[in-house]
Amino acid sequence: MLYWEWKDRFSALVRDVFGVLPENPEVVSWTAYFQFPKSWNKKKCDKHRGKPHRNKPDRDNVDKAILDSLFRDDSCVYAGRLVKLWDDGKGARIELEIF
């Protein structure tokens, strides 16, 4: 999926869950759970389940994509906890906290 397609889709999904987002959020934290590559066998997936994701995309690129898709101006965001993990068995997803 292309970046702009992902951005639009993610923005719509988050707005469906949160409704109206704050205009000037101060803290945005997220945990991203990534799906396993199709080339991995079950044993390798089980070994990495819920463990840190140390592959691309980089943490800062995921953060930029999230903030850019949700806020017109994200310069007011000064803090947040950013975590990348492999799928923990509940599927690929992004969990957000916005204050």
Residue pairs with C-beta under 8 A, 6 or more apart in sequence:
1 9
3 65
6 65
6 69
7 65
7 68
7 69
8 69
10 65
10 66
10 69
10 70
10 94
11 69
11 70
14 21
14 69
14 70
14 96
15 21
18 96
18 98
21 70
21 71
21 98
22 98
22 99
24 76
25 71
25 74
25 76
25 77
25 98
25 99
26 76
26 77
26 78
26 79
26 99
27 77
27 78
27 79
27 80
27 97
27 98
27 99
28 66
28 67
28 70
28 74
28 77
28 80
28 96
28 97
28 98
28 99
29 80
29 81
29 82
29 96
29 97
30 62
30 63
30 66
30 80
30 81
30 82
30 83
30 94
30 95
30 96
30 97
31 81
31 83
31 84
31 85
31 94
31 95
32 53
32 62
32 83
32 84
32 85
32 93
32 94
32 95
33 85
33 86
33 87
33 88
33 90
33 91
33 92
33 93
33 94
33 95
34 53
34 55
34 84
34 85
34 86
34 87
34 92
35 87
35 91
35 92
36 44
36 45
36 48
36 86
36 87
40 48
45 86
45 87
48 86
49 86
49 87
49 88
49 89
50 85
50 86
50 87
50 88
50 89
51 85
51 86
52 84
52 85
52 86
53 84
53 85
53 86
54 84
57 65
59 82
59 84
62 82
62 84
63 80
63 82
66 94
66 96
67 74
67 77
68 74
70 98
71 77
